[in-house]
Amino acid sequence: MEAKTPQQFFDEILPLRFQPEKAKGVDVTVQVNIMGAMGGDWMVEIKDKKLKVEKGTYSLPKLKVEVSDADFLDIVNERLSAQKAFFLGKIRFKGDLTVALKLSDAGFL
């Protein structure tokens, strides 16, 4: 299934893609800020191998992700890897970058 909007990705696709067994030992809250007409702010929490997503902002995330709506959709629809997007300056991470790698393994980004 291909995400048409970031909201659809967070509501419908991420819960299906999430791999709890690969999130063992991960305890993180990520702030995702997506710019553009389809953008918004989401909090993604992974704790005890469970995924929780809420619209809004979190004041002290371990990792903050900033990306445009178009680039976000390219990444989640696997047209562009998060690593390549990072090196091209299309996605910005602030905080613990090792968390970003764990998120990728667990099915997010």
C-alpha positions in Angstrom: 0.0 0.0 0.0 1.3 3.4 -1.0 0.8 6.4 1.3 -0.8 9.4 -0.5 -0.5 11.7 2.6 1.6 11.7 5.7 -1.6 11.4 7.8 -2.5 8.2 5.9 1.0 6.8 6.5 0.8 7.4 10.3 -2.8 6.2 10.6 -2.9 3.1 8.2 0.5 2.1 7.0 3.0 2.5 9.9 1.0 0.3 12.2 1.2 -2.5 9.6 4.9 -1.9 8.9 6.0 -1.7 12.5 8.0 -4.8 13.5 7.8 -5.1 17.3 10.4 -7.8 17.5 13.0 -5.4 16.0 12.1 -2.7 18.5 13.2 -4.7 21.5 15.0 -2.4 24.0 13.9 0.7 22.1 12.4 3.4 24.3 12.1 6.5 22.3 9.8 9.4 21.5 10.4 11.0 18.1 9.1 14.3 17.0 8.3 14.4 13.3 7.7 17.8 11.7 6.6 17.6 8.1 6.5 20.9 6.1 4.2 21.6 3.2 0.5 21.5 2.3 0.0 18.0 3.6 2.4 18.5 6.6 1.9 18.6 10.3 3.5 17.5 13.5 3.4 13.9 14.9 4.9 12.2 17.9 5.9 8.6 17.4 6.6 6.7 20.6 8.1 3.2 20.7 8.3 1.6 24.1 8.0 -2.0 25.3 7.8 -3.1 21.6 4.6 -1.1 21.2 4.0 1.8 18.7 2.0 4.9 19.6 1.4 7.8 17.2 -0.3 11.1 18.0 -0.7 14.3 16.1 1.0 17.1 17.9 4.4 18.1 19.4 6.5 16.6 22.2 8.9 19.0 24.1 11.8 16.6 24.8 12.1 14.0 22.0 15.2 11.9 21.8 15.1 12.5 18.1 13.6 15.3 15.9 12.9 14.7 12.2 12.2 17.5 9.8 11.3 16.9 6.2 9.0 18.2 3.4 5.8 16.4 2.7 6.9 15.4 -0.8 10.3 14.0 0.5 8.5 12.2 3.4 6.2 10.4 1.0 9.2 9.5 -1.3 10.9 8.0 1.8 7.9 6.0 3.2 6.9 4.8 -0.2 10.5 3.6 -0.8 11.3 5.8 -3.7 14.1 7.4 -1.7 16.1 5.9 1.2 16.2 7.9 4.4 20.0 7.7 4.3 20.2 9.1 0.8 17.7 11.8 1.7 19.9 12.7 4.7 23.0 13.0 2.6 21.1 15.1 0.0 19.9 17.4 2.8 16.2 16.5 2.2 15.7 15.2 5.8 17.2 16.6 9.0 17.7 14.8 12.2 18.4 16.4 15.5 19.3 14.4 18.6 20.4 10.7 18.9 21.2 9.5 15.3 21.5 5.9 16.6 17.8 6.1 17.3 17.2 6.8 13.6 18.9 3.6 12.6 16.8 1.6 15.1 13.7 3.2 13.8 14.6 2.1 10.3 15.1 -1.5 11.4 11.7 -1.4 13.2 9.9 -0.3 10.0 9.7 3.5 10.4 11.8 5.5 8.0 
